[in-house]
Amino acid sequence: MPLFRRSDGDLVRDLPPVRGIVPYLMRRRNESAVYHEALYDVGRARSWLRAYNRSHRNRATLFHLVLYAASRALHLRPGLNRFASGGRVYQRREVSIAFAAKKEMKDPAPFATVKLRLGAEEPFEETVRRLAESVDEGRFAPSRRIDQEAALIMRLPGFVVSWLTALAARLDRWNLLPGFLTRDDPFFASLFLANLGSVGLSDTFHHLYEYGTVSIFGVVGTVRPTVVPVRGGTEVRELLSVRWTLDERVNDGFYAGRSLRIAQDVLEDPEKFLGPPGAAVLPTPEAWNALRARRDEAG
């Protein structure tokens, strides 16, 4: 039983004993990592996005759709929106997704890392708008507070930086790291997404960060025309690769697989689950019911 409460999550008290002991047996994220490659048929999604972009100011891409679909899965299947810390498993109080955007498409250009919180019934259009604003802020605005803090720390001698980072990790393990230090920190998020397909990379898995609480990392690759078997023959379909790395201490593979199926449903058929692309202001009640039905099927 921890002595102190966390600012970003609540202790999960009803874990079966066999799962409760797992964080003590596997103490670090990367020894607990499970790797899974998913191939999504995005032919309908690309057509939907083309129609969406003709009628909306902020342009949406497959990356936006992957991010949004993952957020729906995390809201509908909260057992995946957890993290392990100090030998215990915690339920997050919000869904947040972090990602990095290069400030310029040049080798020396730095990355701007963004953390975005997504509401339970936030419409896709709102997510696209806020994501565009966050990327612009990261690329063009003056240094954000987290960048300023990092710059200040890096002015110190190396041994002091090492001591400070070790202290922060220890305070986090003891649930003593102040909330104002983690609220905007991308290392304290439900999911970290990397859009490597935008730079032509498609065959990469990413490790989990030991610092922070990110329990899922997704690498969005490129779309490839692929021959797939169908009844009566074969077809060429547009398949998008997303490679997931998951911390198995937060939940078992069966639960994770069924949760990712919700993300797949949204990504492969956005019109059914998010509504017509010409409007797409709010998903229809039928769309929300379809998502909830998928959640209920998953158990």
Sequence and secondary structure as in RCSB ss.txt:
>XXXX:A:sequence
MPLFRRSDGDLVRDLPPVRGIVPYLMRRRNESAVYHEALYDVGRARSWLRAYNRSHRNRATLFHLVLYAASRALH
LRPGLNRFASGGRVYQRREVSIAFAAKKEMKDPAPFATVKLRLGAEEPFEETVRRLAESVDEGRFAPSRRIDQEA
ALIMRLPGFVVSWLTALAARLDRWNLLPGFLTRDDPFFASLFLANLGSVGLSDTFHHLYEYGTVSIFGVVGTVRP
TVVPVRGGTEVRELLSVRWTLDERVNDGFYAGRSLRIAQDVLEDPEKFLGPPGAAVLPTPEAWNALRARRDEAG
>XXXX:A:secstr
  SS  SSEEE     HHHHTHHHHS SSTTSEEEEEEEEE HHHHHHHHHHHHS SS   HHHHHHHHHHHHHH
H GGGSEEEETTEEEEESS EEEEEEESSSSTT  EEEEEEE  TT  HHHHHHHHHHHHHHHHHSS  HHHHHH
HHHTTS HHHHHHHHHHHHHHHHTT S HHHHTT TTSSSEEEE GGGGT  S      SSS   EEEEEEEEEE
EEEEETTEEEEEEEEEEEEEEETTSS HHHHHHHHHHHHHHHH HHHHH  TTT SS  HHHHHHHHHHHHHH 
